[in-house]
Amino acid sequence: MSTLEPERGTGTGTLVEPTPQTSHGDGDHERFAHYVQKDKIMASALDGTPVVALCGKVWVPGRDPKKYPVCPMCKEIYESMGAGGDDKGKGGKGDK
């Protein structure tokens, strides 16, 4: 049974949305700089709230993004947005 669909024949159901998981690992697969809105990076720096990258990764930034290659999925999404993007991009590149 999907957590987003009630069981058939049981009356009403409860929709359960999964909670986003922040990343705390240091695995090589996470060693990328991601594209995030600039204002979200600033808010995270001030209050420690997680950010969401273009690729969907959720984490609390804490490393220098210049030390890592850009996430291929974020880069592809950013480039497909064209010049009319909504302030996401290299200036708002988050870390890890």
N, C-alpha and C positions, 0 to 999 in steps of 0.2 A: 504494500500500500504506500502511495506517495504521501509525504507529510503535508502536501499542499491540497490534497483532495480528501473530502470526508468519505467514510466507508459508505457503500451503497446500502440502502435499506435501514439505516440506523437513525434516521431523523436528521437532526442538525449535527454538524461537525465543527471542529475547531481547526482553524488554519494556523499552522505553526511555521513561522519563518525562521530559517537557520540564522544564528548569530554569526556575524563575520568574525573570523579568527585573525588576530594579529600575529605577525611573524616575529619570533624571537630567536630563530635558528641562525646559524652562521654557515650553512651549507653552501657549496659552490654554486648551486642552482639559484641561489638568491643574491648572488654578487652582481647585481645590475643597478644602474641608476634608472629611475622611472620618471615619467612625465606626470606632474601633478599641478593643479592650479596654484599660482603663487600665493593667493590669500589663504589657501588651506595649509600650505607649508608654514606660513607665519603664525597662524592660529595654533598649529601643532607645536611649534617652538615655544609658544607662550603657555599653553595649558596642557600639553602632552596628549592631545586627542589623536587618534589614528587618522591617517589620510588614505584616500583611495586613488590609485594610479589609473591611467587610461586603460591599462590591461586588466584592471580589476583587483590587483594586489592591494591588500589592506595591511598597514603597518604603521608604527610610530618611527618617524625619521630620527636618525641619530648619528649618521656617518656622513663624511664628505662625499657628495655624489661625483665629484671630479675624479675620484680614484677608481671609478668603476665604469665599464662599458655600458652604453645605453641598452635597455631592454628591447630586444628586437620587436616584440609585439607592440610596446608603447610607441616605438619609432614608426612602425607601419601605420598604426592608428593616427598618430599625429600628422604624418605625411598625407594621409588620405583626407584629413580635415581641410587641407588647403590653406589659403591665406585668411579665410574667414573664421578661423578658430576662436574660441572664447577664452583667450588669455591662458591657454595651456601650452606648454612647450618648453623650449630650452631654458628660458629664464625661470621657469617654475619646476625645473628638474629636481626631483627629490632624490634621496639616497637609497642605497642598497635595494 
